[in-house]
Amino acid sequence: MKTVFLDRDGVINRNPPNKGYVRRWSEFSFIPHSRKAIRELTQSGYRIIVVTNQAGIGRGLFSEEDLKDIHSRMVAEITEAGGRIDAVYYCPHHPEAGCECRKPKPGMLTRAVREHNIELSSAYLIGDSTTDIEAGQRVGTKTLLVLTGHGQESYYHYINTKPCGRADKNGHCPEKIFTNLYTATRWLRKN
């Protein structure tokens, strides 16, 4: 089965202002057409797995129960729109904890691969940050950058480090760049 890993903040939902955190459902806001994109991926036979860093838990800004409530409601709204999220993996640790699950480390992805028997050569990761791209490439997925969320910042990182289309200083560069999840989905459905 084909698999798409999706980052959450900046890909599915809008990032909160001032690099804050989505702490409760009332702060969660879907990016336009993200539910439609997930519906179309579902209809095209993709398994969809969300992989998201949630350091706000490690920082004491919200609880795992708060996050589980957000994810439960997010999945329910996506289901209501005709899409499906097969699993949600999150890293709750503080950025300085040194865990193996916080992107760009590949822990969440390798766990999902084990638990869902994923064939990485046909998998994609769609994210809005350099850490998403690096995590995906560390496990062997194809990577797509979207310009929503932190995507424009990440795009400038790639083009300012070396000429566009070449790897950054860590050797990572997305295979393709799209304006948002919906345009990435339309490309995936054609390929």
Disulfide bonds with the S-S distance in Angstrom:
none
